[in-house]
């Protein structure tokens, strides 16, 4: 797809964000059965639930700008998931596996947070202030989840340290 103006770029970036959100939701759904620790499992289940709200919000962004999403082959998330699955299969210890899952979830979250921040700036630059507001609400959701994951990582490290 050729990009000839800022609006086309904005639609492409927003499409990539929406498609990435869908892929990330599937990734979290796939993690739920892998995780045995109750608090991590519940956190991931809550994230999956909230993913539907994020998807609805991104659909509304397209409505506000009067555009439809374009197909985009965002390969970063695809490579991330493939790499994750390969590495996860090599980890034997359940405790280490949980820490690995949390570390990768945090990595993915920060990638997504960066995408939201960039797109919020692009929305403001393009004069799409309503879209910027919706994206900021999605970003707040991501930041809250990132804080939760960080606390889970800290607890996991403390438990591992105490049992070592």
Backbone torsions as a table, in degrees:
resi	resn	phi	psi	omega
1	UNK	NA	126.0	178.0
2	UNK	-85.5	138.9	178.7
3	UNK	-109.6	120.8	-178.5
4	UNK	-113.0	-9.4	-179.7
5	UNK	-154.2	166.7	-177.4
6	UNK	-59.5	-33.7	-179.6
7	UNK	-65.4	-42.2	178.5
8	UNK	-63.2	-38.5	177.0
9	UNK	-64.2	-43.0	179.8
10	UNK	-61.4	-44.3	178.8
11	UNK	-63.0	-40.5	178.7
12	UNK	-63.3	-46.5	-179.5
13	UNK	-65.2	-41.1	178.2
14	UNK	-65.6	-39.3	177.1
15	UNK	-63.2	-43.3	178.6
16	UNK	-62.0	-42.1	178.7
17	UNK	-62.0	-45.8	-179.1
18	UNK	-64.6	-44.5	179.2
19	UNK	-67.0	-36.9	176.6
20	UNK	-65.1	-36.2	177.8
21	UNK	-63.5	-40.8	178.3
22	UNK	-64.0	-45.1	179.1
23	UNK	-64.9	-41.0	179.8
24	UNK	-63.4	-39.8	178.1
25	UNK	-61.2	-43.6	177.5
26	UNK	-62.6	-40.0	178.4
27	UNK	-59.5	-46.9	-180.0
28	UNK	-65.6	-37.6	177.2
29	UNK	-61.5	-38.7	179.7
30	UNK	-70.5	-26.5	179.5
31	UNK	-74.8	-32.0	-174.1
32	UNK	-52.0	-49.8	-178.8
33	UNK	-69.3	-21.6	-178.5
34	UNK	-73.7	-35.5	-172.6
35	UNK	-84.5	132.5	179.8
36	UNK	-103.0	-26.0	-177.5
37	UNK	-69.7	125.1	-172.3
38	UNK	-56.3	-48.6	-175.1
39	UNK	-67.6	-33.7	177.3
40	UNK	-71.2	-43.6	179.3
41	UNK	-60.1	-47.2	180.0
42	UNK	-63.4	-37.8	178.5
43	UNK	-64.2	-43.8	178.8
44	UNK	-66.5	-39.0	177.3
45	UNK	-62.8	-39.8	177.1
46	UNK	-64.3	-39.1	178.7
47	UNK	-62.6	-42.2	178.6
48	UNK	-61.5	-43.9	177.9
49	UNK	-58.9	-46.5	-178.3
50	UNK	-69.7	-21.9	178.8
51	UNK	-59.7	-35.1	177.6
52	UNK	-62.5	-39.3	179.3
53	UNK	-66.2	-40.3	177.9
54	UNK	-63.7	-42.6	179.6
55	UNK	-61.1	-42.7	177.8
56	UNK	-62.3	-40.4	-179.8
57	UNK	-64.6	-40.9	179.7
58	UNK	-68.4	-34.4	173.9
59	UNK	-61.4	-42.2	178.5
60	UNK	-62.5	-34.0	177.2
61	UNK	-60.0	-43.9	178.3
62	UNK	-64.5	-39.0	178.3
63	UNK	-60.7	-44.3	-178.2
64	UNK	-63.1	-33.9	-179.3
65	UNK	-93.8	-1.8	177.6
66	UNK	69.2	34.0	-179.3
67	UNK	-128.4	165.1	174.4
68	UNK	-113.1	150.6	177.5
69	UNK	-61.0	147.8	175.4
70	UNK	-106.5	154.5	177.2
71	UNK	-70.8	138.5	-178.5
72	UNK	-146.7	135.5	-179.0
73	UNK	-100.4	70.9	178.6
74	UNK	-71.8	103.3	-173.4
75	UNK	-86.1	-11.4	-176.1
76	UNK	-62.5	-48.7	-178.5
77	UNK	-66.0	-37.9	178.3
78	UNK	-61.3	-46.1	178.2
79	UNK	-65.0	-39.3	179.1
80	UNK	-58.4	-48.2	-177.8
81	UNK	-65.6	-43.1	179.5
82	UNK	-61.8	-44.7	178.6
83	UNK	-63.7	-42.9	178.8
84	UNK	-58.3	-49.0	-177.1
85	UNK	-62.0	-40.8	179.3
86	UNK	-64.6	-47.1	-179.5
87	UNK	-66.8	-40.3	-179.1
88	UNK	-61.2	-38.2	179.4
89	UNK	-63.6	-20.9	-178.9
90	UNK	-89.0	-9.8	-176.9
91	UNK	-92.5	123.9	-176.4
92	UNK	-92.3	-40.5	-174.9
93	UNK	-74.0	127.0	178.5
94	UNK	-60.4	-38.1	-179.7
95	UNK	-65.0	-43.9	179.3
96	UNK	-68.6	-36.3	178.8
97	UNK	-60.7	-43.7	178.7
98	UNK	-63.3	-41.7	178.4
99	UNK	-64.8	-41.1	177.8
100	UNK	-61.1	-45.8	179.1
101	UNK	-58.3	-47.5	-179.3
102	UNK	-63.2	-41.6	179.6
103	UNK	-62.5	-41.5	179.6
104	UNK	-71.2	-35.8	176.0
105	UNK	-62.0	-42.8	179.3
106	UNK	-63.5	-41.4	177.9
107	UNK	-60.2	-47.2	179.1
108	UNK	-61.7	-42.3	179.6
109	UNK	-60.0	-43.5	-177.9
110	UNK	-69.1	-31.5	172.9
111	UNK	-62.6	-46.9	-179.7
112	UNK	-65.2	-39.4	178.2
113	UNK	-59.4	-43.1	177.3
114	UNK	-61.4	-40.1	178.2
115	UNK	-63.9	-43.8	178.9
116	UNK	-62.3	-44.2	-179.2
117	UNK	-61.5	-43.2	179.5
118	UNK	-64.2	-41.8	-177.7
119	UNK	-71.2	-32.4	175.4
120	UNK	-61.8	-44.6	176.8
121	UNK	-61.9	-41.0	179.5
122	UNK	-66.6	-38.2	178.6
123	UNK	-62.9	-44.5	179.0
124	UNK	-64.0	-42.0	179.2
125	UNK	-61.9	-37.1	-179.4
126	UNK	-82.2	-2.2	179.7
127	UNK	79.7	18.4	178.5
128	UNK	-97.7	71.5	-173.4
129	UNK	-69.1	-33.2	175.7
130	UNK	-64.7	-41.5	177.3
131	UNK	-64.7	-42.1	177.1
132	UNK	-58.2	-40.8	178.7
133	UNK	-64.6	-44.6	178.0
134	UNK	-63.0	-41.8	179.1
135	UNK	-65.6	-35.7	177.1
136	UNK	-64.8	-34.7	177.5
137	UNK	-67.6	-37.9	175.7
138	UNK	-65.0	-41.7	178.5
139	UNK	-61.2	-43.5	178.9
140	UNK	-59.1	-39.2	177.5
141	UNK	-61.1	-45.9	179.8
142	UNK	-64.1	-43.2	-179.4
143	UNK	-63.7	-39.7	178.0
144	UNK	-63.3	-42.3	179.2
145	UNK	-66.8	-38.4	178.2
146	UNK	-62.1	-39.6	176.4
147	UNK	-62.2	-43.9	179.4
148	UNK	-61.1	-46.2	-179.7
149	UNK	-62.9	-40.5	178.7
150	UNK	-60.7	-41.8	177.2
151	UNK	-64.9	-38.9	177.9
152	UNK	-65.3	-39.1	177.4
153	UNK	-63.1	-44.7	180.0
154	UNK	-60.6	-45.3	178.4
155	UNK	-62.2	-43.2	-180.0
156	UNK	-61.0	-42.5	178.4
157	UNK	-62.8	-41.7	179.5
158	UNK	-63.2	-42.3	178.6
159	UNK	-63.9	-44.8	-179.4
160	UNK	-64.7	-38.1	179.8
161	UNK	-66.1	-41.6	-178.6
162	UNK	-68.4	-30.3	-178.8
163	UNK	-92.8	-4.6	-178.1
164	UNK	-81.0	NA	NA
